[in-house]
């Protein structure tokens, strides 16, 4: 008995790898937390690195690791800028607050 041919699934319809999911989640969180005085910097950087590793390991997940790398990079740059601005604003005031 011959089985009928199954239709090919679309390029993005495959199940994404776990590394791609981790990259997307970390990049999204890092981008969201970047607005909290740069607190999302390490998370966004980790999302960018995971996205780059996901590109190397599974090129089939094609658009999503690129999205993770882009979001993580934007989150990292934004968090770095906001962390510098926060440090410039608060470091001169900090000794007066601590010593009274």
HELIX and SHEET records of a PDB file:
HELIX    1   1 UNK A   11  UNK A   13  5                                   3    
HELIX    2   2 UNK A   18  UNK A   33  1                                  16    
HELIX    3   3 UNK A   41  UNK A   57  1                                  17    
HELIX    4   4 UNK A   59  UNK A   61  5                                   3    
HELIX    5   5 UNK A   62  UNK A   99  1                                  38    
END                                                                             
